[in-house]
Amino acid sequence: MQSDGSMDRLKSISREKPLSRRDFMQVLTVASAAGPGLAAAAFTGMSLTQSQRAEAAELIVDGLGTLPKVPYGKRHGKMMVTPICMSSDWNGELLAPALQMGVNFIHKGGYWNRVPDAVKALPRESYYTDMTVDTTSPGHDPNNFDEAYNQVVSSLDRNGLKYYDVYRAHYGWHNLESFNKGDNVTFKVFQKLKKEGKARYFGVSQHPYSNSDAGNPEKIERYADLINAEIESGVVDSMQVWYSYGYPKEVQEVFAKASKAGIAMVAMKIYAHGNGKMRADVAKMDELKANGKVGRALIREVMHEKRPDGKPIFCTCVSNLGNMDLFEENIGGVSPKVARIDGFETHLA
Amino acid sequence: MEPDELILSPPEWAFNCFPLPEPDVDVLTMEFVISTMQAQIDLVTEADTSRLGRALHVGHLLTVAQSDAGDWPAVFNARTGESIGSERSLAPLPMFERMNLMLNSSEFDHVLKRAAWGGIHPGS
């Protein structure tokens, strides 16, 4: 085992010049000895070459193991996804390691102008992706059929993805009237695209517009009522929603209802909206067997939020990952292998 | 975890996880927010893009506050989301364009279009 002093020396050397093979092997040995789900710390502060980072990633991926796949709600045929999704804005170096672990849903793939090589090399049917359509975003006209339709078609023309598994209404509707029990222009655009084979399922990222006073006067006064209307409309197949540790009970309840109705529930903003509370709650992190790992604790907490019938509310989540540390910490939150080592009893959807 | 050298607004604020010059200061200038985020993006490396993630979050929340004319309040209360004064700002636009370029993405095209800003689909 290397001493802290030895690792500090290697960190210092790495910032001056690439580590020699021998020095890098010392770092890999330390990382390996730390154990599954804990390897990335050895690389923190090291300046590594691209090939060294790739080797480090292999070790980390090996520690995390293959991720399970769970049903993406009950409205998407046989679609099974890993409990964490990639996002098109991830660090590109992390895409291949995630794919290696089985991650098979790419959020916001529709925004790519060009599909990264790691994804392009795969058969299109081997992964899922969504297009977040912006006509329901603040300040846009949700009744502008052409804008929504053209956003999807022009993105497919650019990136060659052939079709989107999920057409996702970005930000969602502003009030019950504009949603109109599902009989709205956004859904009609989806229906046309579905007939043309360009989109398969209908989803929404229903956000609460909490900061809209600063600009456009769009604010949802009764968020839970709108989610309820979306559930009862029967047209929404998936919902990607802001959710984290400490969210209001009424939000949790309505998301549980959506999940029970078979809608695929995807959590987002888990870290941004929960890190302060979780960081301050050492007992909770202990309970989640993720002491000192806020991201891992938050993902475990959210992915184990239960419906009244005891089943998980969320089938998957989105996390923005920019480096190997975050990758290991957050994906470790849904890794059965790491859960076993941490002593955390996991019950994913 | 993520770099924590910034002071960030709490999650319950309208503009949550926005940079603050000091704890509990809730009146921000757009200039401060954007220059802080641009400095974060400057620190992005091939190995670590987590600071870009922070700027993306700020960008997502700012899209909500863009006016029909394509601009933003120059001064605002991050806690409540309210604009302060009548001065307007276009400071976020270069950041949106930069993020689109870095990610080879069209995510913020609609924001740039509304402001009649150039560089649409820069990577296509």
Boltz contact constraints between the chains, C-beta under 6 A:
constraints:
  - contact:
      token1: [A, 53]
      token2: [B, 47]
      max_distance: 6.0
  - contact:
      token1: [A, 89]
      token2: [B, 56]
      max_distance: 6.0
  - contact:
      token1: [A, 89]
      token2: [B, 103]
      max_distance: 6.0
  - contact:
      token1: [A, 91]
      token2: [B, 49]
      max_distance: 6.0
  - contact:
      token1: [A, 111]
      token2: [B, 105]
      max_distance: 6.0
  - contact:
      token1: [A, 111]
      token2: [B, 106]
      max_distance: 6.0
  - contact:
      token1: [A, 111]
      token2: [B, 107]
      max_distance: 6.0
  - contact:
      token1: [A, 113]
      token2: [B, 104]
      max_distance: 6.0
  - contact:
      token1: [A, 113]
      token2: [B, 106]
      max_distance: 6.0
  - contact:
      token1: [A, 113]
      token2: [B, 121]
      max_distance: 6.0
  - contact:
      token1: [A, 113]
      token2: [B, 123]
      max_distance: 6.0
  - contact:
      token1: [A, 113]
      token2: [B, 124]
      max_distance: 6.0
  - contact:
      token1: [A, 114]
      token2: [B, 104]
      max_distance: 6.0
  - contact:
      token1: [A, 134]
      token2: [B, 110]
      max_distance: 6.0
  - contact:
      token1: [A, 138]
      token2: [B, 64]
      max_distance: 6.0
  - contact:
      token1: [A, 139]
      token2: [B, 66]
      max_distance: 6.0
  - contact:
      token1: [A, 158]
      token2: [B, 124]
      max_distance: 6.0
  - contact:
      token1: [A, 210]
      token2: [B, 14]
      max_distance: 6.0
  - contact:
      token1: [A, 211]
      token2: [B, 14]
      max_distance: 6.0
  - contact:
      token1: [A, 211]
      token2: [B, 15]
      max_distance: 6.0
  - contact:
      token1: [A, 211]
      token2: [B, 61]
      max_distance: 6.0
  - contact:
      token1: [A, 211]
      token2: [B, 64]
      max_distance: 6.0
  - contact:
      token1: [A, 211]
      token2: [B, 81]
      max_distance: 6.0
  - contact:
      token1: [A, 212]
      token2: [B, 64]
      max_distance: 6.0
  - contact:
      token1: [A, 213]
      token2: [B, 81]
      max_distance: 6.0
  - contact:
      token1: [A, 213]
      token2: [B, 82]
      max_distance: 6.0
  - contact:
      token1: [A, 214]
      token2: [B, 65]
      max_distance: 6.0
  - contact:
      token1: [A, 214]
      token2: [B, 73]
      max_distance: 6.0
  - contact:
      token1: [A, 214]
      token2: [B, 76]
      max_distance: 6.0
  - contact:
      token1: [A, 214]
      token2: [B, 81]
      max_distance: 6.0
  - contact:
      token1: [A, 214]
      token2: [B, 83]
      max_distance: 6.0
  - contact:
      token1: [A, 215]
      token2: [B, 65]
      max_distance: 6.0
  - contact:
      token1: [A, 215]
      token2: [B, 66]
      max_distance: 6.0
  - contact:
      token1: [A, 215]
      token2: [B, 67]
      max_distance: 6.0
  - contact:
      token1: [A, 272]
      token2: [B, 17]
      max_distance: 6.0
  - contact:
      token1: [A, 272]
      token2: [B, 57]
      max_distance: 6.0
  - contact:
      token1: [A, 273]
      token2: [B, 11]
      max_distance: 6.0
  - contact:
      token1: [A, 294]
      token2: [B, 1]
      max_distance: 6.0
  - contact:
      token1: [A, 320]
      token2: [B, 53]
      max_distance: 6.0
  - contact:
      token1: [A, 322]
      token2: [B, 48]
      max_distance: 6.0
  - contact:
      token1: [A, 322]
      token2: [B, 49]
      max_distance: 6.0
  - contact:
      token1: [A, 322]
      token2: [B, 50]
      max_distance: 6.0
  - contact:
      token1: [A, 322]
      token2: [B, 53]
      max_distance: 6.0
  - contact:
      token1: [A, 323]
      token2: [B, 48]
      max_distance: 6.0
  - contact:
      token1: [A, 323]
      token2: [B, 50]
      max_distance: 6.0
